[in-house]
Amino acid sequence: MTRMVRRTPNLERCFRYLLAWAPVAAAGTTLQAQRQIPDAVLRSGMLSFLGHATVGDFVGKTSVVSGAIVGGREYAATRGWVEAPVATLATGNARRDRDLRSSMEVERHPVMRFALSGATIVSIASLGNEDSTTLLLRGTFSIHGVTRRVELPATVTRMADTTRVKAVFPLDLHDYEIGGLTKMFGMLRMEREIEVRVDLLFVDGPSPLPNDP
């Protein structure tokens, strides 16, 4: 059971990431009519974040990710979900991993989840046998028992029966009521904003949505 639903204030920063990651569209490319978006199941994926601390930057990541795409006649009608167990995030430092799980209260809030409610096309490009589309994904992000409405930039690459989704966006830990960022009387401190990176590979197939958490 999540505690609240609020809108993220980070849209301007998300657009900066979107511009940095958007593929270069071929000259004269227009937002042509969309093809049917197929159902798909997540085959593999990586969720990671870059954190900044007094002692230096560090990366946390997990490949224990599940999800699905529920297709539609266009991206605006597409639904889906991606989730990962918080306890599987690893930073390469056992003490830091324990602090992370404590701050995230993994026993009370074991899963982080993004639920897609639709998407808007920003640009389309054809790259050989691949179709690459830059999107703004709309949905909700649930972490630490807090659910927020978000709009996230993403690049979707379609080839044969696979769909690859890549996204980079900022996330403010205070927005999700995650504390415990200061240790040892303030001598060690982690910044509240992290950079999240997502790289997901879906394969076409039936994909019913799970029950909402």
Secondary structure, DSSP 8 states (H G I E B T S, - for coil): ----EEE-S-HHHHHHHHHHH-----TT-----------EEEEEEEEEEEEEETTEEEEEEE---EEEEE--SSGGG-EEEEEEEGGG-B-S-HHHHHHHHHHHTTTT--EEEEEEEEEEEEEEEEETTEEEEEEEEEEEEEETTEEEEEEEEEEEEEETTEEEEEEEEEEEGGGGT----EETTTTEEB-SEEEEEEEEEEEES--------
